[in-house]
Amino acid sequence: MGIIVYSKGVAFSVPLSYDPVYLKDQASIMPHPREGTNTHLGIEEMIDMFKKDKRDGVPMAGVVVTDGISKEKEKTLLQSRLARDLGINMFSVGVGRYTEEEELRGIASNPDQAIKVESFDELLKILSKLVQLVCPNKCMMPGVIAYPNDVSKNCRLYWKCEGEESKLTCCPRGFSFSAPVQSCIPDPKCVEPCGDEGPICNKRPSVYQPTIYEELIEGYGWVQRSCPPGTAYDRVTCGCTITQTPPPPRRVCRVLVHIPFDIDCVDTSGNGFLIKNHGVKFTRTGLALFEGKAKLVIPNIQRYLGSNFLVKMRYKEFPSFETQGLLSNGDCYTPMTLQLIKDSIRHTYKIENSYRQRTGFTIPTNFKPWNEVTFSHDGNTLAGSVNGIQNEKRSNGPIQRTPYGISIGFVDGYKHFQGYMDYVTIYKCANMNVYNKY
């Protein structure tokens, strides 16, 4: 990493170094000149720095932070183009109201890498996300060999990028790892021992209640079963065990739709709702991949929701500073009365009631690798939670119904959601205050 401070000219620079202590020391003594914004001179200095000291096999990235419009805009765009031609992945950050979005996009390698914030305080809040955008997981960075060791002697063994490190991982029995598709594929002959494996459990808990579980039956898939009276399913024992405490009280919500993405985008609630897939892909590990304009639509469900419902989803986003849609009840260029959107620092909830009154709120969000979100309404109150942080607001009436279904990963007017989803569950509820119970 290197540092360049520019204004009228280059006022301060630190050559490329991999010593974090040295870089922090130099950053602490950076001057803050206020003599102009000759951005092209800073980019030109960065190009020279990379030409002199770049390391073979290490990706090059440049981040231009500015709080004003360049004095020499054409020269700035020219130097940015030269940097991109050299193979430098360019990012731009405009701070404050005196920056120009067109110029920021002209500096960046693509529009998604041009970021505009209102102040340096706001930049500080999104700094960790900016770092992730510029330097994603080390073992997944372009040009870096993530999986250097040969594991071809075991058909189930492969390297997986986890926590910025490559870790040995095993495919399930009956699956082998395919390098061309970078995934586990069915292979009945691949049953070799792999890692420190305990007994294989062919059962899993149900999403409905603890006295029900599912068992994997060869040729039939997952089959629902019930535990004997007085027992409940236990993950540890892989079976039904005697309960030591009274059964929990009856829940105020029942599952209307459950999409775990284990088998495509099928509703496994038993209610048989149709799920229309528009470009969503699925991994063999039970995740849904949303890219481009992908979305899911559940048609004709609004009439079953009524006034009281809860939607719960778990997702992992791709690094982005764009506002993206997670949930809505409309289609392209059509009115919608229910919206859940996210940007880099918050989730925003919006509804319109049957009296055409609009209600909404935001939840400031500290994003995690995986984020759990709820959206609920009880006929008079809109409520939501993001990673346990909750908010609610009176809506003074039921949500105005639209002739469209519920869309997952799409809100008209915003970019489609980009990332993975683990599950989506919709509950029909008898009363509210449920967002902190499910």
DOZATOR-19968 format. One record per residue (C-alpha): x, y, z; residue in three letters; chain. Coordinates in Angstrom, 2 decimals. Layout:
BEGIN
{node {X Y Z} 'ALA' 'A'}
...
REM end
This chain:
BEGIN
{node {0.00 0.00 0.00} 'MET' 'A'}
{node {1.12 3.55 -0.74} 'GLY' 'A'}
{node {-0.21 7.03 0.13} 'ILE' 'A'}
{node {-0.35 10.20 -2.00} 'ILE' 'A'}
{node {-1.63 13.58 -0.75} 'VAL' 'A'}
{node {-2.34 16.12 -3.49} 'TYR' 'A'}
{node {-3.78 19.62 -3.83} 'SER' 'A'}
{node {-2.15 22.18 -6.12} 'LYS' 'A'}
{node {0.61 19.60 -6.51} 'GLY' 'A'}
{node {1.74 16.40 -4.77} 'VAL' 'A'}
{node {2.32 17.51 -1.18} 'ALA' 'A'}
{node {3.19 14.16 0.43} 'PHE' 'A'}
{node {3.74 10.57 -0.67} 'SER' 'A'}
{node {4.60 7.24 0.91} 'VAL' 'A'}
{node {6.01 4.55 -1.41} 'PRO' 'A'}
{node {4.40 1.12 -1.65} 'LEU' 'A'}
{node {5.00 -0.93 1.48} 'SER' 'A'}
{node {3.59 -4.05 3.15} 'TYR' 'A'}
{node {4.62 -2.85 6.64} 'ASP' 'A'}
{node {1.39 -1.79 8.47} 'PRO' 'A'}
{node {3.24 -0.12 11.35} 'VAL' 'A'}
{node {5.24 2.08 8.95} 'TYR' 'A'}
{node {2.12 2.96 6.93} 'LEU' 'A'}
{node {0.16 3.94 10.07} 'LYS' 'A'}
{node {3.03 6.12 11.27} 'ASP' 'A'}
{node {3.20 7.90 7.92} 'GLN' 'A'}
{node {-0.59 8.33 7.75} 'ALA' 'A'}
{node {-0.57 10.01 11.17} 'SER' 'A'}
{node {1.70 12.81 9.91} 'ILE' 'A'}
{node {-0.02 13.45 6.57} 'MET' 'A'}
{node {-0.45 17.18 5.86} 'PRO' 'A'}
{node {-3.80 18.60 4.75} 'HIS' 'A'}
{node {-2.97 21.25 2.14} 'PRO' 'A'}
{node {-5.79 23.51 0.94} 'ARG' 'A'}
{node {-4.32 24.87 -2.28} 'GLU' 'A'}
{node {-6.63 23.40 -4.94} 'GLY' 'A'}
{node {-7.71 20.12 -6.49} 'THR' 'A'}
{node {-5.28 18.98 -9.17} 'ASN' 'A'}
{node {-6.49 15.40 -9.02} 'THR' 'A'}
{node {-4.67 14.43 -12.22} 'HIS' 'A'}
{node {-1.30 15.05 -10.54} 'LEU' 'A'}
{node {-2.17 12.64 -7.71} 'GLY' 'A'}
{node {-3.24 9.90 -10.17} 'ILE' 'A'}
{node {-0.12 10.50 -12.27} 'GLU' 'A'}
{node {2.05 10.05 -9.15} 'GLU' 'A'}
{node {0.18 6.82 -8.33} 'MET' 'A'}
{node {0.87 5.44 -11.82} 'ILE' 'A'}
{node {4.60 6.15 -11.43} 'ASP' 'A'}
{node {4.58 4.51 -8.01} 'MET' 'A'}
{node {3.06 1.31 -9.40} 'PHE' 'A'}
{node {5.48 1.27 -12.34} 'LYS' 'A'}
{node {8.47 1.47 -9.98} 'LYS' 'A'}
{node {7.45 -0.81 -7.11} 'ASP' 'A'}
{node {4.58 -3.10 -8.11} 'LYS' 'A'}
{node {4.95 -6.79 -7.22} 'ARG' 'A'}
{node {4.33 -9.53 -9.76} 'ASP' 'A'}
{node {1.12 -11.47 -9.18} 'GLY' 'A'}
{node {-0.35 -8.88 -6.79} 'VAL' 'A'}
{node {-3.50 -7.05 -7.99} 'PRO' 'A'}
{node {-3.26 -3.25 -8.27} 'MET' 'A'}
{node {-6.00 -1.02 -6.86} 'ALA' 'A'}
{node {-6.18 2.76 -6.63} 'GLY' 'A'}
{node {-8.60 4.76 -4.46} 'VAL' 'A'}
{node {-9.01 8.47 -5.23} 'VAL' 'A'}
{node {-10.59 10.47 -2.35} 'VAL' 'A'}
{node {-11.59 14.04 -3.17} 'THR' 'A'}
{node {-13.76 16.76 -1.65} 'ASP' 'A'}
{node {-13.95 18.94 -4.77} 'GLY' 'A'}
{node {-14.17 19.04 -8.56} 'ILE' 'A'}
{node {-10.88 18.77 -10.41} 'SER' 'A'}
{node {-9.40 21.99 -11.74} 'LYS' 'A'}
{node {-8.26 20.08 -14.84} 'GLU' 'A'}
{node {-11.13 17.65 -15.46} 'LYS' 'A'}
{node {-9.95 16.43 -18.88} 'GLU' 'A'}
{node {-6.46 15.72 -17.51} 'LYS' 'A'}
{node {-7.99 13.86 -14.57} 'THR' 'A'}
{node {-10.05 11.62 -16.88} 'LEU' 'A'}
{node {-6.98 11.03 -19.09} 'LEU' 'A'}
{node {-4.80 9.96 -16.17} 'GLN' 'A'}
{node {-7.61 7.72 -14.89} 'SER' 'A'}
{node {-7.83 6.04 -18.28} 'ARG' 'A'}
{node {-4.04 5.53 -18.34} 'LEU' 'A'}
{node {-4.23 3.97 -14.86} 'ALA' 'A'}
{node {-6.97 1.56 -15.94} 'ARG' 'A'}
{node {-5.01 0.67 -19.08} 'ASP' 'A'}
{node {-2.07 -0.21 -16.84} 'LEU' 'A'}
{node {-4.32 -2.71 -15.02} 'GLY' 'A'}
{node {-5.07 -0.62 -11.94} 'ILE' 'A'}
{node {-8.55 -1.24 -10.55} 'ASN' 'A'}
{node {-9.75 2.31 -9.90} 'MET' 'A'}
{node {-12.16 3.48 -7.18} 'PHE' 'A'}
{node {-13.33 7.03 -6.49} 'SER' 'A'}
{node {-14.81 8.56 -3.34} 'VAL' 'A'}
{node {-16.41 12.01 -3.40} 'GLY' 'A'}
{node {-16.89 13.67 0.00} 'VAL' 'A'}
{node {-19.31 16.54 0.44} 'GLY' 'A'}
{node {-21.55 18.55 -1.89} 'ARG' 'A'}
{node {-18.76 20.05 -4.02} 'TYR' 'A'}
{node {-17.95 16.83 -5.88} 'THR' 'A'}
{node {-19.34 15.78 -9.26} 'GLU' 'A'}
{node {-20.82 12.32 -9.81} 'GLU' 'A'}
{node {-19.97 12.32 -13.53} 'GLU' 'A'}
{node {-16.29 12.91 -12.78} 'GLU' 'A'}
{node {-16.28 10.27 -10.03} 'LEU' 'A'}
{node {-17.68 7.71 -12.50} 'ARG' 'A'}
{node {-15.06 8.79 -15.05} 'GLY' 'A'}
{node {-12.27 8.04 -12.56} 'ILE' 'A'}
{node {-13.58 4.64 -11.42} 'ALA' 'A'}
{node {-13.15 1.41 -13.37} 'SER' 'A'}
{node {-16.94 0.93 -13.33} 'ASN' 'A'}
{node {-19.88 2.98 -11.98} 'PRO' 'A'}
{node {-20.35 0.66 -8.98} 'ASP' 'A'}
{node {-16.90 1.75 -7.77} 'GLN' 'A'}
{node {-17.77 5.46 -7.69} 'ALA' 'A'}
{node {-18.96 6.39 -4.20} 'ILE' 'A'}
{node {-20.37 9.68 -2.92} 'LYS' 'A'}
{node {-20.87 10.50 0.78} 'VAL' 'A'}
{node {-22.07 13.64 2.53} 'GLU' 'A'}
{node {-19.17 14.05 4.96} 'SER' 'A'}
{node {-15.97 12.50 6.27} 'PHE' 'A'}
{node {-17.96 11.27 9.28} 'ASP' 'A'}
{node {-20.20 9.27 6.93} 'GLU' 'A'}
{node {-17.10 7.98 5.11} 'LEU' 'A'}
{node {-15.80 6.73 8.46} 'LEU' 'A'}
{node {-19.03 4.78 9.00} 'LYS' 'A'}
{node {-18.71 2.91 5.70} 'ILE' 'A'}
{node {-14.92 2.53 5.80} 'LEU' 'A'}
{node {-14.99 -1.21 6.52} 'SER' 'A'}
{node {-17.32 -1.75 3.58} 'LYS' 'A'}
{node {-15.08 0.32 1.33} 'LEU' 'A'}
{node {-12.10 -1.82 2.36} 'VAL' 'A'}
{node {-14.07 -4.97 1.56} 'GLN' 'A'}
{node {-15.03 -3.55 -1.85} 'LEU' 'A'}
{node {-11.42 -2.65 -2.72} 'VAL' 'A'}
{node {-9.80 -5.71 -1.12} 'CYS' 'A'}
{node {-12.26 -8.64 -1.02} 'PRO' 'A'}
{node {-11.39 -11.93 0.68} 'ASN' 'A'}
{node {-7.71 -12.46 0.10} 'LYS' 'A'}
{node {-8.13 -16.02 -1.14} 'CYS' 'A'}
{node {-10.65 -14.85 -3.75} 'MET' 'A'}
{node {-8.83 -11.80 -5.13} 'MET' 'A'}
{node {-8.16 -11.76 -8.91} 'PRO' 'A'}
{node {-4.63 -12.83 -9.73} 'GLY' 'A'}
{node {-4.07 -14.61 -6.40} 'VAL' 'A'}
{node {-3.68 -18.40 -6.38} 'ILE' 'A'}
{node {-6.17 -19.34 -3.70} 'ALA' 'A'}
{node {-5.79 -23.12 -3.71} 'TYR' 'A'}
{node {-2.10 -23.94 -4.22} 'PRO' 'A'}
{node {-2.02 -27.52 -2.92} 'ASN' 'A'}
{node {-2.96 -30.67 -4.81} 'ASP' 'A'}
{node {-5.78 -32.60 -3.10} 'VAL' 'A'}
{node {-6.63 -34.82 -6.07} 'SER' 'A'}
{node {-5.89 -37.99 -4.06} 'LYS' 'A'}
{node {-9.22 -37.63 -2.23} 'ASN' 'A'}
{node {-12.28 -37.08 -4.44} 'CYS' 'A'}
{node {-14.24 -35.36 -1.63} 'ARG' 'A'}
{node {-11.55 -32.94 -0.49} 'LEU' 'A'}
{node {-11.20 -29.36 -1.77} 'TYR' 'A'}
{node {-10.04 -25.90 -0.70} 'TRP' 'A'}
{node {-12.69 -23.40 0.38} 'LYS' 'A'}
{node {-12.27 -19.65 0.90} 'CYS' 'A'}
{node {-13.43 -18.86 4.44} 'GLU' 'A'}
{node {-12.55 -15.86 6.57} 'GLY' 'A'}
{node {-9.94 -14.70 4.06} 'GLU' 'A'}
{node {-8.14 -18.04 4.34} 'GLU' 'A'}
{node {-8.15 -21.21 2.25} 'SER' 'A'}
{node {-9.40 -24.15 4.33} 'LYS' 'A'}
{node {-9.67 -27.83 3.53} 'LEU' 'A'}
{node {-13.30 -28.84 3.19} 'THR' 'A'}
{node {-15.14 -32.10 2.45} 'CYS' 'A'}
{node {-17.99 -32.74 0.03} 'CYS' 'A'}
{node {-20.83 -34.89 1.45} 'PRO' 'A'}
{node {-20.57 -38.66 0.98} 'ARG' 'A'}
{node {-21.66 -39.57 -2.53} 'GLY' 'A'}
{node {-20.40 -36.25 -3.92} 'PHE' 'A'}
{node {-17.01 -35.35 -5.42} 'SER' 'A'}
{node {-15.46 -31.94 -5.99} 'PHE' 'A'}
{node {-15.41 -30.72 -9.60} 'SER' 'A'}
{node {-12.69 -28.16 -10.32} 'ALA' 'A'}
{node {-14.27 -26.87 -13.58} 'PRO' 'A'}
{node {-17.55 -25.94 -11.86} 'VAL' 'A'}
{node {-15.96 -25.24 -8.43} 'GLN' 'A'}
{node {-18.67 -27.22 -6.65} 'SER' 'A'}
{node {-19.56 -30.65 -5.25} 'CYS' 'A'}
{node {-21.35 -32.85 -7.80} 'ILE' 'A'}
{node {-23.17 -36.21 -7.33} 'PRO' 'A'}
{node {-20.76 -39.15 -7.49} 'ASP' 'A'}
{node {-22.05 -42.42 -5.92} 'PRO' 'A'}
{node {-18.54 -43.96 -6.05} 'LYS' 'A'}
{node {-16.99 -41.14 -3.98} 'CYS' 'A'}
{node {-17.33 -42.42 -0.39} 'VAL' 'A'}
{node {-13.76 -42.01 0.84} 'GLU' 'A'}
{node {-13.19 -40.97 4.48} 'PRO' 'A'}
{node {-12.66 -37.24 4.72} 'CYS' 'A'}
{node {-11.61 -35.30 7.81} 'GLY' 'A'}
{node {-12.74 -36.09 11.34} 'ASP' 'A'}
{node {-16.25 -37.28 10.54} 'GLU' 'A'}
{node {-18.70 -38.51 13.11} 'GLY' 'A'}
{node {-21.78 -40.64 12.42} 'PRO' 'A'}
{node {-23.84 -39.36 9.51} 'ILE' 'A'}
{node {-27.28 -38.00 10.48} 'CYS' 'A'}
{node {-29.96 -38.33 7.83} 'ASN' 'A'}
{node {-32.44 -36.19 9.75} 'LYS' 'A'}
{node {-32.96 -32.47 10.24} 'ARG' 'A'}
{node {-35.34 -30.30 12.32} 'PRO' 'A'}
{node {-38.51 -28.92 10.75} 'SER' 'A'}
{node {-39.18 -25.20 10.59} 'VAL' 'A'}
{node {-42.63 -25.68 12.09} 'TYR' 'A'}
{node {-42.31 -27.08 15.62} 'GLN' 'A'}
{node {-39.82 -29.09 17.70} 'PRO' 'A'}
{node {-41.92 -32.30 17.68} 'THR' 'A'}
{node {-41.58 -32.61 13.89} 'ILE' 'A'}
{node {-38.44 -33.52 11.92} 'TYR' 'A'}
{node {-37.52 -34.52 8.36} 'GLU' 'A'}
{node {-35.72 -37.72 7.34} 'GLU' 'A'}
{node {-33.79 -38.21 4.09} 'LEU' 'A'}
{node {-35.13 -41.36 2.39} 'ILE' 'A'}
{node {-33.25 -42.66 -0.64} 'GLU' 'A'}
{node {-35.36 -42.27 -3.74} 'GLY' 'A'}
{node {-37.91 -40.00 -2.03} 'TYR' 'A'}
{node {-35.92 -37.10 -0.59} 'GLY' 'A'}
{node {-36.85 -35.37 2.68} 'TRP' 'A'}
{node {-39.92 -36.91 4.36} 'VAL' 'A'}
{node {-41.68 -35.25 7.31} 'GLN' 'A'}
{node {-42.07 -37.31 10.48} 'ARG' 'A'}
{node {-43.48 -36.75 13.99} 'SER' 'A'}
{node {-41.83 -37.53 17.32} 'CYS' 'A'}
{node {-43.75 -39.68 19.87} 'PRO' 'A'}
{node {-45.77 -37.76 22.50} 'PRO' 'A'}
{node {-43.58 -36.23 25.20} 'GLY' 'A'}
{node {-40.48 -36.10 22.98} 'THR' 'A'}
{node {-38.90 -33.55 20.63} 'ALA' 'A'}
{node {-36.27 -33.75 17.90} 'TYR' 'A'}
{node {-32.67 -33.25 19.10} 'ASP' 'A'}
{node {-29.87 -32.33 16.67} 'ARG' 'A'}
{node {-27.20 -33.75 18.98} 'VAL' 'A'}
{node {-28.67 -37.25 19.21} 'THR' 'A'}
{node {-30.11 -37.16 15.67} 'CYS' 'A'}
{node {-33.43 -38.40 17.02} 'GLY' 'A'}
{node {-36.38 -37.79 19.34} 'CYS' 'A'}
{node {-35.56 -37.42 23.03} 'THR' 'A'}
{node {-37.74 -36.98 26.12} 'ILE' 'A'}
{node {-38.49 -33.33 26.82} 'THR' 'A'}
{node {-37.64 -32.14 30.33} 'GLN' 'A'}
{node {-39.76 -29.00 30.10} 'THR' 'A'}
{node {-43.39 -28.44 29.11} 'PRO' 'A'}
{node {-43.95 -27.88 25.38} 'PRO' 'A'}
{node {-43.80 -24.20 24.36} 'PRO' 'A'}
{node {-47.08 -22.31 24.01} 'PRO' 'A'}
{node {-48.75 -22.31 20.63} 'ARG' 'A'}
{node {-47.16 -19.78 18.32} 'ARG' 'A'}
{node {-49.16 -16.79 17.17} 'VAL' 'A'}
{node {-47.89 -17.29 13.61} 'CYS' 'A'}
{node {-48.03 -20.24 11.23} 'ARG' 'A'}
{node {-45.80 -20.82 8.24} 'VAL' 'A'}
{node {-47.46 -19.83 4.97} 'LEU' 'A'}
{node {-44.43 -20.13 2.66} 'VAL' 'A'}
{node {-40.98 -21.57 3.37} 'HIS' 'A'}
{node {-38.22 -21.54 0.72} 'ILE' 'A'}
{node {-34.99 -23.08 2.12} 'PRO' 'A'}
{node {-33.41 -23.30 -1.38} 'PHE' 'A'}
{node {-32.39 -26.91 -0.69} 'ASP' 'A'}
{node {-34.38 -28.01 -3.74} 'ILE' 'A'}
{node {-34.42 -25.18 -6.26} 'ASP' 'A'}
{node {-36.99 -22.56 -5.11} 'CYS' 'A'}
{node {-39.73 -24.92 -3.99} 'VAL' 'A'}
{node {-42.17 -23.95 -1.22} 'ASP' 'A'}
{node {-41.69 -26.69 1.41} 'THR' 'A'}
{node {-44.39 -25.42 3.81} 'SER' 'A'}
{node {-46.90 -27.93 2.49} 'GLY' 'A'}
{node {-49.17 -25.15 1.20} 'ASN' 'A'}
{node {-47.93 -25.54 -2.38} 'GLY' 'A'}
{node {-47.45 -21.89 -3.33} 'PHE' 'A'}
{node {-46.03 -21.37 -6.82} 'LEU' 'A'}
{node {-42.64 -19.62 -6.88} 'ILE' 'A'}
{node {-41.73 -18.05 -10.22} 'LYS' 'A'}
{node {-38.00 -17.89 -10.84} 'ASN' 'A'}
{node {-36.57 -15.07 -12.94} 'HIS' 'A'}
{node {-32.86 -15.83 -13.32} 'GLY' 'A'}
{node {-32.00 -16.96 -9.77} 'VAL' 'A'}
{node {-29.38 -19.73 -9.64} 'LYS' 'A'}
{node {-28.88 -22.31 -6.89} 'PHE' 'A'}
{node {-25.77 -23.80 -5.31} 'THR' 'A'}
{node {-25.39 -27.37 -4.14} 'ARG' 'A'}
{node {-24.98 -26.08 -0.59} 'THR' 'A'}
{node {-28.58 -24.84 -0.43} 'GLY' 'A'}
{node {-28.15 -21.16 -1.34} 'LEU' 'A'}
{node {-29.89 -18.97 -3.92} 'ALA' 'A'}
{node {-27.61 -16.77 -6.04} 'LEU' 'A'}
{node {-29.08 -13.42 -7.14} 'PHE' 'A'}
{node {-27.10 -11.70 -9.91} 'GLU' 'A'}
{node {-27.99 -9.10 -12.54} 'GLY' 'A'}
{node {-31.79 -8.76 -12.74} 'LYS' 'A'}
{node {-32.59 -12.03 -10.94} 'ALA' 'A'}
{node {-35.66 -12.15 -8.68} 'LYS' 'A'}
{node {-38.34 -14.50 -7.31} 'LEU' 'A'}
{node {-42.07 -13.81 -7.48} 'VAL' 'A'}
{node {-44.82 -15.47 -5.42} 'ILE' 'A'}
{node {-48.03 -14.66 -7.35} 'PRO' 'A'}
{node {-51.51 -14.59 -5.79} 'ASN' 'A'}
{node {-50.20 -14.67 -2.22} 'ILE' 'A'}
{node {-51.41 -11.25 -1.06} 'GLN' 'A'}
{node {-55.01 -12.41 -0.60} 'ARG' 'A'}
{node {-53.80 -15.09 1.84} 'TYR' 'A'}
{node {-51.62 -12.72 3.89} 'LEU' 'A'}
{node {-54.42 -10.59 5.26} 'GLY' 'A'}
{node {-53.48 -7.72 7.55} 'SER' 'A'}
{node {-51.16 -9.70 9.86} 'ASN' 'A'}
{node {-48.01 -11.28 8.44} 'PHE' 'A'}
{node {-44.26 -11.54 8.87} 'LEU' 'A'}
{node {-41.52 -12.08 6.26} 'VAL' 'A'}
{node {-38.12 -13.33 7.39} 'LYS' 'A'}
{node {-35.02 -13.78 5.24} 'MET' 'A'}
{node {-31.31 -14.38 5.65} 'ARG' 'A'}
{node {-28.90 -13.02 3.05} 'TYR' 'A'}
{node {-25.25 -12.35 2.26} 'LYS' 'A'}
{node {-24.62 -9.37 0.00} 'GLU' 'A'}
{node {-21.92 -8.73 -2.56} 'PHE' 'A'}
{node {-19.94 -5.58 -1.62} 'PRO' 'A'}
{node {-21.76 -2.56 -3.10} 'SER' 'A'}
{node {-22.69 1.01 -2.23} 'PHE' 'A'}
{node {-25.83 1.00 -4.40} 'GLU' 'A'}
{node {-29.36 0.92 -3.01} 'THR' 'A'}
{node {-30.87 -2.53 -3.66} 'GLN' 'A'}
{node {-34.36 -3.98 -3.35} 'GLY' 'A'}
{node {-35.09 -6.93 -1.04} 'LEU' 'A'}
{node {-38.90 -7.16 -0.88} 'LEU' 'A'}
{node {-41.92 -5.58 -2.62} 'SER' 'A'}
{node {-45.47 -6.20 -3.84} 'ASN' 'A'}
{node {-45.23 -4.59 -7.28} 'GLY' 'A'}
{node {-43.85 -5.11 -10.76} 'ASP' 'A'}
{node {-41.81 -3.02 -13.20} 'CYS' 'A'}
{node {-43.25 0.49 -13.65} 'TYR' 'A'}
{node {-46.29 -0.33 -11.47} 'THR' 'A'}
{node {-47.39 1.12 -8.13} 'PRO' 'A'}
{node {-46.28 -0.81 -5.04} 'MET' 'A'}
{node {-47.40 -0.38 -1.45} 'THR' 'A'}
{node {-44.78 -2.48 0.33} 'LEU' 'A'}
{node {-41.02 -1.96 0.04} 'GLN' 'A'}
{node {-37.89 -3.11 1.84} 'LEU' 'A'}
{node {-34.63 -1.69 0.46} 'ILE' 'A'}
{node {-31.05 -1.55 1.71} 'LYS' 'A'}
{node {-28.02 0.61 1.09} 'ASP' 'A'}
{node {-24.55 0.60 2.60} 'SER' 'A'}
{node {-25.57 1.88 6.05} 'ILE' 'A'}
{node {-29.29 1.20 6.57} 'ARG' 'A'}
{node {-32.44 -0.77 5.74} 'HIS' 'A'}
{node {-35.52 1.25 4.76} 'THR' 'A'}
{node {-39.11 0.06 5.31} 'TYR' 'A'}
{node {-42.03 1.66 3.44} 'LYS' 'A'}
{node {-45.76 0.90 3.13} 'ILE' 'A'}
{node {-48.94 2.60 1.93} 'GLU' 'A'}
{node {-52.20 1.82 3.75} 'ASN' 'A'}
{node {-55.69 1.41 2.30} 'SER' 'A'}
{node {-56.33 5.13 2.95} 'TYR' 'A'}
{node {-53.34 6.03 0.73} 'ARG' 'A'}
{node {-51.34 7.17 3.75} 'GLN' 'A'}
{node {-47.63 6.37 3.63} 'ARG' 'A'}
{node {-45.53 5.17 6.54} 'THR' 'A'}
{node {-41.87 4.22 6.82} 'GLY' 'A'}
{node {-38.71 4.13 8.90} 'PHE' 'A'}
{node {-35.07 3.12 8.69} 'THR' 'A'}
{node {-32.89 0.80 10.74} 'ILE' 'A'}
{node {-29.17 1.73 10.87} 'PRO' 'A'}
{node {-27.30 -1.44 10.01} 'THR' 'A'}
{node {-23.95 -2.88 11.01} 'ASN' 'A'}
{node {-23.67 -5.39 8.19} 'PHE' 'A'}
{node {-22.40 -8.89 8.96} 'LYS' 'A'}
{node {-21.30 -11.64 6.56} 'PRO' 'A'}
{node {-24.85 -13.03 6.92} 'TRP' 'A'}
{node {-27.77 -10.71 7.75} 'ASN' 'A'}
{node {-31.17 -11.75 9.15} 'GLU' 'A'}
{node {-34.05 -9.40 8.36} 'VAL' 'A'}
{node {-37.76 -9.37 9.22} 'THR' 'A'}
{node {-40.64 -7.31 7.82} 'PHE' 'A'}
{node {-44.02 -7.51 9.59} 'SER' 'A'}
{node {-47.40 -5.78 9.83} 'HIS' 'A'}
{node {-50.40 -6.30 12.12} 'ASP' 'A'}
{node {-52.98 -4.11 10.41} 'GLY' 'A'}
{node {-52.02 -0.98 12.35} 'ASN' 'A'}
{node {-48.25 -1.20 12.92} 'THR' 'A'}
{node {-45.29 -1.67 10.58} 'LEU' 'A'}
{node {-42.34 -3.40 12.27} 'ALA' 'A'}
{node {-38.96 -4.77 11.31} 'GLY' 'A'}
{node {-35.62 -6.01 12.57} 'SER' 'A'}
{node {-32.12 -6.30 11.14} 'VAL' 'A'}
{node {-29.64 -8.53 12.98} 'ASN' 'A'}
{node {-31.66 -8.06 16.18} 'GLY' 'A'}
{node {-32.02 -4.26 15.91} 'ILE' 'A'}
{node {-35.75 -3.42 15.87} 'GLN' 'A'}
{node {-38.00 -0.55 14.90} 'ASN' 'A'}
{node {-41.73 0.00 14.40} 'GLU' 'A'}
{node {-44.20 2.73 13.45} 'LYS' 'A'}
{node {-47.98 3.12 13.41} 'ARG' 'A'}
{node {-49.50 2.67 9.95} 'SER' 'A'}
{node {-53.15 3.41 10.86} 'ASN' 'A'}
{node {-54.69 0.72 8.71} 'GLY' 'A'}
{node {-53.98 -2.35 6.59} 'PRO' 'A'}
{node {-51.53 -2.27 3.67} 'ILE' 'A'}
{node {-53.19 -1.43 0.35} 'GLN' 'A'}
{node {-53.29 -4.63 -1.70} 'ARG' 'A'}
{node {-51.92 -4.66 -5.27} 'THR' 'A'}
{node {-52.78 -7.10 -8.10} 'PRO' 'A'}
{node {-49.23 -8.43 -8.11} 'TYR' 'A'}
{node {-47.43 -11.02 -6.04} 'GLY' 'A'}
{node {-44.63 -10.70 -3.53} 'ILE' 'A'}
{node {-41.22 -10.12 -5.17} 'SER' 'A'}
{node {-38.00 -11.28 -3.51} 'ILE' 'A'}
{node {-34.83 -9.39 -4.46} 'GLY' 'A'}
{node {-36.66 -6.67 -6.40} 'PHE' 'A'}
{node {-38.10 -3.20 -5.75} 'VAL' 'A'}
{node {-38.93 -1.11 -8.82} 'ASP' 'A'}
{node {-36.71 1.96 -9.14} 'GLY' 'A'}
{node {-33.72 0.38 -7.38} 'TYR' 'A'}
{node {-31.06 -2.12 -8.35} 'LYS' 'A'}
{node {-31.95 -5.78 -7.89} 'HIS' 'A'}
{node {-30.44 -7.52 -4.85} 'PHE' 'A'}
{node {-26.96 -8.90 -5.55} 'GLN' 'A'}
{node {-25.76 -11.76 -3.35} 'GLY' 'A'}
{node {-26.85 -15.02 -1.73} 'TYR' 'A'}
{node {-30.01 -15.91 0.18} 'MET' 'A'}
{node {-30.18 -18.80 2.66} 'ASP' 'A'}
{node {-33.96 -18.88 3.12} 'TYR' 'A'}
{node {-37.17 -16.87 2.86} 'VAL' 'A'}
{node {-40.12 -17.63 5.18} 'THR' 'A'}
{node {-43.53 -15.92 5.24} 'ILE' 'A'}
{node {-45.77 -16.31 8.30} 'TYR' 'A'}
{node {-49.48 -15.56 8.65} 'LYS' 'A'}
{node {-50.03 -14.19 12.13} 'CYS' 'A'}
{node {-52.87 -13.93 14.63} 'ALA' 'A'}
{node {-51.49 -10.86 16.39} 'ASN' 'A'}
{node {-48.38 -8.72 16.49} 'MET' 'A'}
{node {-45.15 -8.15 18.42} 'ASN' 'A'}
{node {-43.81 -11.14 16.56} 'VAL' 'A'}
{node {-40.68 -9.73 14.98} 'TYR' 'A'}
{node {-38.63 -10.48 18.09} 'ASN' 'A'}
{node {-39.91 -14.05 18.44} 'LYS' 'A'}
{node {-39.09 -15.65 15.07} 'TYR' 'A'}
REM end
